[in-house]
Amino acid sequence: MNRVLRSKKGWAQQIIFLGPCLVFFVTIVLVPFALGFYFSFTDWNGLDLDKAVWTGADNWRKIFMNDDKFWESLIFTLKFTVISVCISNILALCLALILTSSIKTRKILRTVFFMPNVIGGILLGYIWQFIFTKGFGTIGELTGLSFFQLPWLGTPSTGFWGLIIVFVWQTAGYMMVIYIAALSGTPKDLIEAAQMDGARPYQILRKIYIPLIMPAITICLFLTTSNAFKMFDLNLSLTKGGPGTSTQSLAYNIYAEALINNRYGLGTAKALLFFLAVSAITLAQVWVTKRKEVSA
């Protein structure tokens, strides 16, 4: 009898504490995902459910056989992700190494470098749009430097690098904080022993620091990869995918398909492919970097 009462009490506690979370999870995540899977096989304008016509695999055939813009956006997103992830993490690690040294202004500098991450993506994009179009132009006129006179948002190549600059500027400070926490936790006796044995700074970095902070590297690579692949707000506020569709990210392509062209069925099918791509890439990255983790 006591065992039955304890079992019922345990179930009651689980329902009370986990029940609301489960309801919200099912309502907000699972139900929309299931509906999205259904609508990916329909021709729907996003307004009237009665006009959602079942078309089978037509949307998927259009994506794989007759949608060059989708694949151009995918290639652009992959290139953007690789370059921005590499630059963001290298810069963040360099800043973390500098700001874990004994410089006097390290606390102020940590705050300064972290601040861009606090600004929302849309607002940040409009701020940098003003900087690229007005600020750089004024500096270029005053100094005559060709770097500031480039049409930063006017050509495919400069628009691409403009997005890279803003993404790295926003992301590196947050990754820096994670790297600082990891570097601060490395055993000091290992560093001192390596220095006494005559190890050079780059050898200490490669042989001691990087293996020991690999869990932080795993986290930072995961965050930057997923954020870069899902980049939308900066794309919307800076270039709107232009000129033409040359700087259109995959997320912006899905947005344009569903909310501008009113083809919600096709947009949902693209979103599902987008979800699978992000999941596969991030899981592969975590699996690879997790295998390189070591313990002190």
SVG drawing of the C-alpha trace seen along z (x, -y; Angstrom):
<svg xmlns="http://www.w3.org/2000/svg" viewBox="-12 -66 76 68">
<polyline fill="none" stroke="black" stroke-width="0.4" points="0.0,0.0 2.8,-2.4 4.6,-1.6 1.4,-2.4 0.9,-5.7 4.5,-6.7 4.1,-5.8 1.0,-7.9 2.6,-10.8 5.6,-10.6 3.3,-10.8 1.4,-13.7 4.6,-15.6 5.7,-15.0 2.4,-16.1 2.4,-19.2 5.9,-20.3 6.5,-18.9 2.9,-19.0 2.7,-22.7 6.1,-22.6 5.1,-19.6 1.9,-21.3 3.7,-24.4 6.4,-22.3 3.7,-20.3 1.7,-23.4 4.6,-25.6 7.1,-23.1 5.6,-19.8 2.2,-20.9 3.6,-23.6 6.3,-21.2 3.7,-18.6 1.6,-21.2 4.6,-22.5 5.4,-19.0 1.8,-18.7 1.8,-22.1 5.0,-21.3 3.0,-18.9 0.3,-21.5 -0.2,-24.6 -1.2,-27.2 -1.2,-31.0 -0.9,-31.2 -4.3,-32.9 -7.2,-30.4 -6.8,-26.9 -9.6,-25.7 -7.5,-26.7 -4.6,-24.5 -4.6,-22.1 -2.7,-18.8 -0.1,-18.6 2.0,-15.6 5.7,-16.0 5.4,-18.9 7.0,-21.4 10.0,-19.1 10.4,-18.5 10.4,-22.2 13.1,-22.7 15.4,-20.0 14.7,-20.5 13.5,-24.0 14.7,-26.4 18.1,-27.8 17.7,-30.7 17.3,-28.2 20.6,-26.5 22.4,-29.8 21.2,-30.9 22.4,-27.6 25.9,-28.0 26.0,-31.7 25.0,-30.5 27.6,-27.8 30.4,-30.1 29.2,-32.8 29.1,-30.2 32.6,-28.8 34.3,-32.2 32.4,-33.9 32.8,-30.9 36.6,-30.8 37.1,-34.5 34.8,-34.9 36.4,-32.1 40.0,-33.0 39.4,-36.6 37.5,-35.6 40.3,-33.3 42.9,-36.0 41.0,-38.5 40.5,-36.0 44.3,-35.3 45.0,-39.0 42.4,-39.8 43.5,-36.9 46.9,-38.5 47.9,-41.1 47.0,-44.2 45.3,-46.8 42.3,-47.6 41.2,-44.0 37.9,-44.4 36.9,-47.5 38.0,-45.9 36.0,-42.8 32.9,-44.9 33.6,-46.9 34.1,-43.8 31.0,-42.1 28.7,-45.1 27.9,-44.5 26.2,-41.2 23.7,-43.1 22.4,-45.1 19.5,-43.4 20.3,-42.1 17.8,-44.3 18.9,-47.5 22.6,-46.5 22.1,-46.0 20.5,-49.5 23.3,-51.0 25.9,-49.4 23.9,-50.3 24.4,-53.9 28.1,-53.4 28.7,-51.7 26.7,-54.2 27.4,-57.5 30.2,-57.0 32.6,-55.2 31.8,-57.6 32.7,-60.6 35.9,-59.1 36.8,-58.1 36.3,-61.7 38.4,-63.1 41.3,-60.6 41.2,-59.5 41.5,-55.8 40.0,-53.5 38.9,-51.0 36.3,-53.5 35.2,-54.5 34.0,-51.0 30.3,-50.5 30.0,-48.3 26.4,-47.3 26.2,-47.9 28.0,-44.9 27.8,-41.1 31.4,-40.8 31.4,-43.9 27.9,-43.1 29.1,-39.6 32.1,-41.0 29.9,-43.7 27.7,-40.9 30.8,-39.1 32.2,-42.2 29.0,-42.9 28.4,-39.3 31.9,-38.9 31.7,-42.3 28.5,-41.1 29.6,-37.5 33.2,-37.6 32.7,-39.4 30.2,-36.7 32.6,-33.9 35.4,-35.7 33.7,-35.5 33.3,-31.7 37.0,-31.4 38.0,-33.6 36.1,-31.3 37.8,-28.2 41.3,-29.8 40.9,-30.9 40.2,-27.3 43.3,-25.8 45.8,-24.4 48.5,-27.0 51.1,-24.4 51.0,-22.9 51.7,-26.3 54.6,-27.0 56.1,-23.5 56.0,-24.1 57.6,-27.5 60.4,-26.0 61.0,-23.4 61.5,-26.2 58.2,-25.9 57.5,-28.8 54.1,-30.7 52.7,-29.2 53.7,-25.7 51.9,-26.3 48.9,-27.4 48.9,-24.5 49.9,-21.7 48.3,-22.8 45.7,-25.6 43.8,-24.3 43.4,-20.7 42.3,-21.7 39.7,-24.3 38.3,-22.0 34.9,-21.8 34.7,-25.6 35.7,-25.4 32.9,-22.8 30.4,-25.2 31.6,-28.2 31.8,-26.4 28.3,-25.1 26.9,-28.5 28.6,-30.4 27.8,-27.7 24.1,-27.6 23.8,-31.4 25.7,-31.9 23.6,-29.3 20.4,-30.9 21.5,-34.5 18.4,-36.5 18.1,-39.8 21.4,-41.2 20.6,-40.1 17.2,-41.8 18.4,-45.1 21.7,-45.4 21.3,-44.2 17.8,-42.6 19.5,-39.9 20.7,-42.4 21.9,-43.5 19.3,-41.2 19.6,-38.0 23.4,-37.8 23.6,-38.1 20.4,-36.2 20.9,-33.8 18.9,-30.6 16.8,-32.0 15.9,-35.1 15.1,-33.0 12.5,-31.0 11.1,-34.3 10.8,-35.7 9.1,-32.6 6.5,-32.4 5.8,-36.0 6.6,-37.9 5.6,-35.5 2.8,-34.0 3.8,-30.4 3.6,-29.0 3.6,-25.4 6.9,-25.8 8.3,-28.0 7.5,-25.4 9.2,-22.6 12.3,-24.8 12.2,-25.4 12.1,-21.7 15.2,-21.2 16.8,-24.1 16.1,-22.4 17.6,-19.1 20.7,-20.9 21.4,-22.9 20.8,-19.8 23.2,-17.7 25.9,-20.2 25.9,-21.2 25.6,-17.5 28.6,-16.6 30.6,-19.5 29.8,-18.6 30.7,-14.9 34.1,-15.8 35.1,-18.3 33.8,-16.2 36.3,-13.4 39.2,-15.9 38.4,-16.8 40.9,-15.8 41.0,-16.1 43.8,-17.8"/>
</svg>
